[in-house]
Amino acid sequence: MTSGRAHRRPARAVGEPRSHICRLEILSLVPHAKLVWTERMWKPLFACLMTFFVSLPMSVATAQTTKALDVARSNIVAAPRGERLLMLLNLQPDRDKLRALSADEVNSTLVETGKRYATEMLSDERYKSYATVEVIFAFVTSMDEYARPNYGGMVKIGTVSFKREGAEISVTANNLDPKTIR
């Protein structure tokens, strides 16, 4: 039966440092210090490396959280205007999600959302002839007497313009004001 400690370390030799994690040997003839790895140094080193390698993918995953919003069909209005297509996205149902994001995250989320729905609209048979899409982001806060959205009372967040170049869609103008979300 042991009295308190299951493992006893050997007594310290004369001149040995008190730190048992790492031991420095100072050679009397050579004026430099040599680091000697002890068995007890591997466990903290292994724990630090494991923490680093486990947290690395998590930090990369949180850095790439830009995700397009899901906007219901009833909150999307599209109409041709001249040689471009105008599209209004009512983001009132997602207002709380947007308020929780920082200004940079709001901009990137809205650009991704606009790109998603612009691509979808340009692939529609009715709008294939258009090369540019201007996406208007707004909060339609009220309804009219027939329970339809009242666009006269909407709060405009801004616009993002997209241009189709072959199979790719690129951003040509970004006029977003994330301050209106607050």
CYANA upper distance limits for C-alpha pairs under 8 A (distance plus 0.5 A):
  2 THR  CA      6 ALA  CA      6.89
 12 ARG  CA     16 GLU  CA      6.84
 12 ARG  CA     18 ARG  CA      8.43
 16 GLU  CA     23 ARG  CA      7.82
 16 GLU  CA     24 LEU  CA      8.47
 17 PRO  CA     23 ARG  CA      6.91
 17 PRO  CA     24 LEU  CA      7.77
 19 SER  CA     23 ARG  CA      7.33
 20 HIS  CA     40 ARG  CA      8.00
 21 ILE  CA     38 THR  CA      7.37
 21 ILE  CA     40 ARG  CA      6.13
 21 ILE  CA     41 MET  CA      5.91
 22 CYS  CA     35 LEU  CA      7.95
 22 CYS  CA     36 VAL  CA      7.29
 22 CYS  CA     37 TRP  CA      6.81
 22 CYS  CA     38 THR  CA      6.75
 22 CYS  CA     40 ARG  CA      8.41
 22 CYS  CA     41 MET  CA      7.07
 23 ARG  CA     35 LEU  CA      7.13
 23 ARG  CA     36 VAL  CA      6.37
 23 ARG  CA     37 TRP  CA      7.81
 23 ARG  CA     38 THR  CA      7.86
 24 LEU  CA     33 ALA  CA      6.98
 24 LEU  CA     34 LYS  CA      6.50
 24 LEU  CA     35 LEU  CA      5.81
 24 LEU  CA     36 VAL  CA      6.84
 25 GLU  CA     33 ALA  CA      6.64
 25 GLU  CA     34 LYS  CA      6.17
 25 GLU  CA     35 LEU  CA      7.41
 25 GLU  CA     36 VAL  CA      7.85
 26 ILE  CA     31 PRO  CA      8.22
 26 ILE  CA     32 HIS  CA      7.24
 26 ILE  CA     33 ALA  CA      5.59
 26 ILE  CA     34 LYS  CA      7.19
 27 LEU  CA     31 PRO  CA      7.39
 27 LEU  CA     32 HIS  CA      7.57
 27 LEU  CA     33 ALA  CA      7.54
 37 TRP  CA     41 MET  CA      6.89
 38 THR  CA     42 TRP  CA      8.03
 39 GLU  CA     43 LYS  CA      8.38
 40 ARG  CA     44 PRO  CA      8.14
 41 MET  CA     45 LEU  CA      6.86
 42 TRP  CA     46 PHE  CA      6.37
 43 LYS  CA     47 ALA  CA      6.61
 44 PRO  CA     48 CYS  CA      6.65
 45 LEU  CA     49 LEU  CA      6.71
 46 PHE  CA     50 MET  CA      6.59
 47 ALA  CA     51 THR  CA      6.66
 48 CYS  CA     52 PHE  CA      6.71
 49 LEU  CA     53 PHE  CA      6.67
 50 MET  CA     54 VAL  CA      6.49
 51 THR  CA     55 SER  CA      6.54
 52 PHE  CA     56 LEU  CA      6.53
 53 PHE  CA     57 PRO  CA      7.90
 54 VAL  CA     58 MET  CA      7.80
 55 SER  CA     59 SER  CA      6.75
 56 LEU  CA     60 VAL  CA      6.90
 57 PRO  CA     61 ALA  CA      6.56
 58 MET  CA     62 THR  CA      6.71
 59 SER  CA     63 ALA  CA      6.69
 60 VAL  CA     64 GLN  CA      6.99
 61 ALA  CA     65 THR  CA      7.21
 66 THR  CA    105 GLU  CA      7.46
 66 THR  CA    108 SER  CA      6.89
 66 THR  CA    109 THR  CA      6.08
 66 THR  CA    112 GLU  CA      8.01
 67 LYS  CA    109 THR  CA      6.30
 67 LYS  CA    112 GLU  CA      7.18
 67 LYS  CA    113 THR  CA      8.06
 68 ALA  CA    109 THR  CA      6.06
 68 ALA  CA    110 LEU  CA      7.48
 68 ALA  CA    111 VAL  CA      8.50
 68 ALA  CA    112 GLU  CA      5.55
 68 ALA  CA    113 THR  CA      4.71
 68 ALA  CA    114 GLY  CA      8.47
 68 ALA  CA    116 ARG  CA      7.63
 69 LEU  CA     94 ASP  CA      8.23
 69 LEU  CA    109 THR  CA      7.67
 69 LEU  CA    110 LEU  CA      8.19
 69 LEU  CA    113 THR  CA      6.05
 70 ASP  CA    113 THR  CA      8.27
 71 VAL  CA     75 ASN  CA      6.91
 71 VAL  CA     76 ILE  CA      7.79
 71 VAL  CA     89 LEU  CA      7.89
 71 VAL  CA     90 ASN  CA      8.17
 71 VAL  CA     91 LEU  CA      7.67
 72 ALA  CA     76 ILE  CA      7.49
 75 ASN  CA     88 LEU  CA      8.48
 75 ASN  CA     89 LEU  CA      6.45
 75 ASN  CA     90 ASN  CA      5.48
 75 ASN  CA     91 LEU  CA      8.01
 76 ILE  CA     87 MET  CA      7.53
 76 ILE  CA     88 LEU  CA      6.26
 76 ILE  CA     89 LEU  CA      5.40
 76 ILE  CA     90 ASN  CA      6.94
 77 VAL  CA     87 MET  CA      6.10
 77 VAL  CA     88 LEU  CA      5.59
 77 VAL  CA     89 LEU  CA      7.22
 78 ALA  CA     85 LEU  CA      7.53
 78 ALA  CA     86 LEU  CA      6.14
 78 ALA  CA     87 MET  CA      4.74
 78 ALA  CA     88 LEU  CA      6.83
 79 ALA  CA     85 LEU  CA      6.44
 79 ALA  CA     86 LEU  CA      5.88
 79 ALA  CA     87 MET  CA      6.98
 80 PRO  CA     84 ARG  CA      6.58
 80 PRO  CA     85 LEU  CA      4.91
 80 PRO  CA     86 LEU  CA      6.40
 81 ARG  CA     85 LEU  CA      6.29
 81 ARG  CA     86 LEU  CA      7.00
 83 GLU  CA    130 TYR  CA      7.03
 83 GLU  CA    131 ALA  CA      8.38
 83 GLU  CA    132 THR  CA      8.10
 84 ARG  CA    130 TYR  CA      6.35
 84 ARG  CA    131 ALA  CA      7.31
 84 ARG  CA    132 THR  CA      5.58
 84 ARG  CA    133 VAL  CA      6.20
 84 ARG  CA    134 GLU  CA      7.78
 85 LEU  CA    127 TYR  CA      8.21
 85 LEU  CA    130 TYR  CA      7.04
 85 LEU  CA    132 THR  CA      6.84
 85 LEU  CA    133 VAL  CA      5.19
 85 LEU  CA    134 GLU  CA      6.74
 86 LEU  CA    133 VAL  CA      6.38
 86 LEU  CA    134 GLU  CA      5.49
 86 LEU  CA    135 VAL  CA      6.59
 86 LEU  CA    136 ILE  CA      7.92
 87 MET  CA    118 ALA  CA      8.47
 87 MET  CA    133 VAL  CA      7.65
 87 MET  CA    134 GLU  CA      6.68
 87 MET  CA    135 VAL  CA      5.28
 87 MET  CA    136 ILE  CA      6.50
 88 LEU  CA    135 VAL  CA      6.36
 88 LEU  CA    136 ILE  CA      5.16
 88 LEU  CA    137 PHE  CA      6.54
 88 LEU  CA    138 ALA  CA      7.71
 89 LEU  CA    135 VAL  CA      7.68
 89 LEU  CA    136 ILE  CA      6.65
 89 LEU  CA    137 PHE  CA      5.61
 89 LEU  CA    138 ALA  CA      6.78
 90 ASN  CA    137 PHE  CA      6.91
 90 ASN  CA    138 ALA  CA      5.74
 90 ASN  CA    139 PHE  CA      5.86
 90 ASN  CA    140 VAL  CA      6.45
 91 LEU  CA     95 ARG  CA      6.66
 91 LEU  CA    137 PHE  CA      7.39
 91 LEU  CA    138 ALA  CA      6.52
 91 LEU  CA    139 PHE  CA      5.82
 91 LEU  CA    140 VAL  CA      8.04
 92 GLN  CA    138 ALA  CA      8.02
 92 GLN  CA    139 PHE  CA      5.17
 92 GLN  CA    140 VAL  CA      6.56
 92 GLN  CA    141 THR  CA      7.17
 94 ASP  CA     98 LEU  CA      6.89
 95 ARG  CA     99 ARG  CA      6.69
 95 ARG  CA    139 PHE  CA      8.26
 95 ARG  CA    181 ILE  CA      7.74
 96 ASP  CA    100 ALA  CA      6.90
 97 LYS  CA    101 LEU  CA      7.48
 98 LEU  CA    106 VAL  CA      6.71
 98 LEU  CA    181 ILE  CA      7.63
 99 ARG  CA    181 ILE  CA      6.70
 99 ARG  CA    182 ARG  CA      6.58
101 LEU  CA    105 GLU  CA      6.26
101 LEU  CA    106 VAL  CA      6.42
102 SER  CA    106 VAL  CA      6.61
103 ALA  CA    107 ASN  CA      6.79
103 ALA  CA    178 PRO  CA      6.30
103 ALA  CA    179 LYS  CA      8.21
104 ASP  CA    108 SER  CA      6.79
105 GLU  CA    109 THR  CA      6.42
106 VAL  CA    110 LEU  CA      6.53
106 VAL  CA    178 PRO  CA      7.10
107 ASN  CA    111 VAL  CA      6.66
107 ASN  CA    176 LEU  CA      7.42
107 ASN  CA    178 PRO  CA      7.50
108 SER  CA    112 GLU  CA      6.63
109 THR  CA    113 THR  CA      6.56
110 LEU  CA    114 GLY  CA      6.48
110 LEU  CA    137 PHE  CA      8.46
111 VAL  CA    115 LYS  CA      6.53
111 VAL  CA    160 VAL  CA      7.41
112 GLU  CA    116 ARG  CA      6.63
113 THR  CA    117 TYR  CA      6.90
114 GLY  CA    118 ALA  CA      6.32
114 GLY  CA    135 VAL  CA      6.63
114 GLY  CA    160 VAL  CA      7.64
115 LYS  CA    119 THR  CA      6.49
115 LYS  CA    162 PHE  CA      7.80
115 LYS  CA    169 ILE  CA      7.82
116 ARG  CA    120 GLU  CA      6.84
117 TYR  CA    121 MET  CA      6.55
118 ALA  CA    122 LEU  CA      6.55
118 ALA  CA    133 VAL  CA      6.91
118 ALA  CA    135 VAL  CA      7.95
118 ALA  CA    162 PHE  CA      7.87
119 THR  CA    123 SER  CA      6.74
119 THR  CA    169 ILE  CA      7.57
120 GLU  CA    124 ASP  CA      7.07
121 MET  CA    127 TYR  CA      7.02
122 LEU  CA    127 TYR  CA      5.93
122 LEU  CA    128 LYS  CA      5.77
122 LEU  CA    130 TYR  CA      7.54
122 LEU  CA    131 ALA  CA      8.30
123 SER  CA    127 TYR  CA      7.61
123 SER  CA    128 LYS  CA      6.47
124 ASP  CA    128 LYS  CA      6.66
131 ALA  CA    163 LYS  CA      6.21
131 ALA  CA    164 ARG  CA      5.61
131 ALA  CA    165 GLU  CA      8.19
132 THR  CA    161 SER  CA      7.61
132 THR  CA    162 PHE  CA      6.10
132 THR  CA    163 LYS  CA      4.88
132 THR  CA    164 ARG  CA      6.73
133 VAL  CA    161 SER  CA      6.22
133 VAL  CA    162 PHE  CA      5.68
133 VAL  CA    163 LYS  CA      6.93
134 GLU  CA    159 THR  CA      7.14
134 GLU  CA    160 VAL  CA      6.36
134 GLU  CA    161 SER  CA      4.81
134 GLU  CA    162 PHE  CA      6.80
135 VAL  CA    159 THR  CA      5.97
135 VAL  CA    160 VAL  CA      5.83
135 VAL  CA    161 SER  CA      6.64
135 VAL  CA    162 PHE  CA      8.42
136 ILE  CA    156 LYS  CA      8.00
136 ILE  CA    157 ILE  CA      8.18
136 ILE  CA    158 GLY  CA      6.51
136 ILE  CA    159 THR  CA      5.02
136 ILE  CA    160 VAL  CA      7.30
137 PHE  CA    156 LYS  CA      6.68
137 PHE  CA    157 ILE  CA      5.88
137 PHE  CA    158 GLY  CA      6.08
137 PHE  CA    159 THR  CA      6.55
138 ALA  CA    154 MET  CA      6.86
138 ALA  CA    155 VAL  CA      5.93
138 ALA  CA    156 LYS  CA      4.75
138 ALA  CA    157 ILE  CA      5.70
138 ALA  CA    158 GLY  CA      7.69
139 PHE  CA    154 MET  CA      5.96
139 PHE  CA    155 VAL  CA      5.54
139 PHE  CA    156 LYS  CA      6.94
139 PHE  CA    157 ILE  CA      8.01
140 VAL  CA    149 PRO  CA      7.00
140 VAL  CA    150 ASN  CA      7.15
140 VAL  CA    151 TYR  CA      6.63
140 VAL  CA    153 GLY  CA      7.14
140 VAL  CA    154 MET  CA      4.81
140 VAL  CA    155 VAL  CA      6.96
141 THR  CA    149 PRO  CA      8.40
141 THR  CA    150 ASN  CA      8.13
141 THR  CA    153 GLY  CA      7.32
141 THR  CA    154 MET  CA      6.54
141 THR  CA    155 VAL  CA      8.11
142 SER  CA    149 PRO  CA      6.78
142 SER  CA    150 ASN  CA      6.02
142 SER  CA    151 TYR  CA      8.50
142 SER  CA    153 GLY  CA      7.12
142 SER  CA    154 MET  CA      8.11
143 MET  CA    147 ALA  CA      5.83
143 MET  CA    148 ARG  CA      5.76
143 MET  CA    149 PRO  CA      4.97
143 MET  CA    150 ASN  CA      5.21
144 ASP  CA    148 ARG  CA      6.00
144 ASP  CA    149 PRO  CA      6.77
144 ASP  CA    150 ASN  CA      5.86
150 ASN  CA    154 MET  CA      7.65
155 VAL  CA    180 THR  CA      8.26
156 LYS  CA    180 THR  CA      8.21
157 ILE  CA    176 LEU  CA      6.55
157 ILE  CA    177 ASP  CA      6.12
157 ILE  CA    178 PRO  CA      7.09
157 ILE  CA    180 THR  CA      6.42
157 ILE  CA    181 ILE  CA      7.54
158 GLY  CA    175 ASN  CA      5.94
158 GLY  CA    176 LEU  CA      4.68
158 GLY  CA    177 ASP  CA      6.30
159 THR  CA    173 ALA  CA      8.48
159 THR  CA    174 ASN  CA      6.81
159 THR  CA    175 ASN  CA      5.64
159 THR  CA    176 LEU  CA      6.25
160 VAL  CA    171 VAL  CA      7.62
160 VAL  CA    172 THR  CA      8.16
160 VAL  CA    173 ALA  CA      6.11
160 VAL  CA    174 ASN  CA      5.05
160 VAL  CA    175 ASN  CA      6.48
160 VAL  CA    176 LEU  CA      7.56
161 SER  CA    171 VAL  CA      6.37
161 SER  CA    172 THR  CA      5.93
161 SER  CA    173 ALA  CA      5.48
161 SER  CA    174 ASN  CA      7.02
162 PHE  CA    169 ILE  CA      6.82
162 PHE  CA    170 SER  CA      5.96
162 PHE  CA    171 VAL  CA      5.03
162 PHE  CA    172 THR  CA      5.96
162 PHE  CA    173 ALA  CA      7.75
163 LYS  CA    169 ILE  CA      6.05
163 LYS  CA    170 SER  CA      5.98
163 LYS  CA    171 VAL  CA      7.00
163 LYS  CA    172 THR  CA      6.97
164 ARG  CA    168 GLU  CA      6.39
164 ARG  CA    169 ILE  CA      4.97
164 ARG  CA    170 SER  CA      7.08
165 GLU  CA    169 ILE  CA      6.54
165 GLU  CA    170 SER  CA      7.97
178 PRO  CA    182 ARG  CA      8.15
